[in-house]
Amino acid sequence: MPAPNIKDWDVLVGRIKGRWDKASLRIIPFSDVKGRFAVDAQLCALKDGKRTLLTIKASRAKDGGWICDCGLPSTEVAENLIGAELYIDKSMRPQTQDGEFYAEELIDVKLAVLGLGAHRFIDVELGP
């Protein structure tokens, strides 16, 4: 299976806070999606303009964060990733239900307030 193209992964889901025993990573999650940091999940670590694909081999919750083994070869590699932001591709986000949107999907959307503006409902037109 070819490696995914991670250059366009732009949904921020966490940050690498530190290293844990040998080459595991301590992650601060910005996402509460179930399975986001589960075994086989893929993340793009971005630090100093360099992107690195990480695949989680083992993980466990700890103190509001995650300890993830990504199969890194050494403690030096793990330490060099400290401070990296973790991204996923938009296609990895959960599907929204009808009438729900991700914030960036609302950019450039036309909104129309019906009536005198005292209503709770707003129509959203998805179009040019």
C-alpha positions in Angstrom: 0.0 0.0 0.0 1.5 3.4 -1.0 2.2 5.9 1.7 -0.5 8.7 1.9 0.3 12.2 0.7 0.6 14.1 4.0 1.5 17.5 2.5 -2.2 18.6 2.6 -3.2 17.2 6.0 -4.4 20.3 7.8 -6.8 19.3 10.6 -5.0 19.9 13.9 -5.7 17.1 16.4 -2.9 17.3 18.9 0.7 18.2 19.9 3.7 16.1 21.0 4.4 17.2 24.5 7.3 14.9 25.3 8.9 11.5 25.3 7.9 8.5 27.4 10.1 5.4 28.2 12.5 5.0 25.3 10.8 6.2 22.0 7.1 6.5 22.9 5.5 9.9 22.5 3.4 11.9 25.1 0.6 13.6 23.2 -1.7 16.4 24.2 -5.0 15.7 22.3 -7.0 18.5 20.7 -9.6 15.9 19.5 -12.0 13.8 21.5 -12.9 11.6 18.5 -13.0 7.9 19.6 -10.1 6.0 18.0 -8.2 9.1 17.0 -5.1 7.8 18.8 -5.8 4.1 18.6 -3.6 1.4 17.1 -3.1 1.9 13.3 -4.3 5.5 13.4 -2.1 7.7 11.2 -0.9 11.2 12.1 1.2 13.8 10.3 3.8 15.4 12.7 4.8 18.9 11.6 7.8 20.6 13.1 10.0 23.3 11.6 8.3 22.9 8.2 9.1 19.1 8.0 6.3 16.6 7.9 6.6 13.0 9.3 4.0 10.3 8.9 3.4 8.4 12.2 1.4 5.2 12.5 0.4 4.3 16.1 1.5 0.8 17.1 0.3 0.9 20.7 -1.4 3.6 22.8 -2.9 4.2 26.2 -4.6 7.2 27.9 -2.6 8.8 30.7 -3.3 12.0 32.7 -5.6 13.6 30.1 -3.3 12.8 27.2 -1.9 9.8 25.3 1.2 7.7 25.4 1.7 6.4 21.8 4.3 4.0 20.5 4.8 4.9 16.8 7.7 2.5 16.2 10.3 5.3 16.3 13.8 3.8 16.1 15.4 5.8 18.9 15.0 8.3 21.8 16.7 10.9 19.7 14.1 10.7 17.0 11.3 10.9 19.6 13.0 14.0 21.3 13.3 15.7 17.9 9.5 15.5 17.5 8.8 17.2 20.8 6.7 20.3 20.1 5.4 19.0 16.7 1.8 19.6 15.9 -0.2 16.5 14.8 -2.5 16.7 11.8 -4.9 14.4 9.9 -6.5 14.7 6.5 -10.0 16.2 6.3 -11.3 12.8 5.0 -10.4 11.3 8.4 -12.9 13.4 10.3 -16.2 11.9 11.4 -19.1 12.5 9.0 -21.4 15.3 10.0 -25.1 14.8 10.3 -27.6 16.7 8.1 -27.6 20.4 9.0 -24.2 20.1 10.8 -21.1 21.7 9.4 -17.4 22.0 10.2 -16.5 25.6 10.8 -14.3 26.0 7.6 -17.3 24.7 5.5 -19.1 27.8 6.4 -16.5 30.2 5.0 -18.0 32.2 2.0 -21.5 30.7 2.6 -24.4 33.2 2.1 -26.6 33.6 5.2 -30.1 35.0 5.0 -32.1 36.1 8.1 -35.8 35.7 7.4 -38.4 38.2 8.7 -37.5 40.9 11.1 -34.4 39.2 12.6 -36.2 38.1 15.8 -36.3 34.5 14.7 -34.0 31.7 15.9 -33.6 30.1 12.5 -31.3 31.1 9.7 -31.3 29.7 6.1 -27.9 28.7 4.8 -27.4 28.6 1.0 -24.6 26.5 -0.2 -23.6 28.0 -3.5 -21.3 30.4 -5.3 
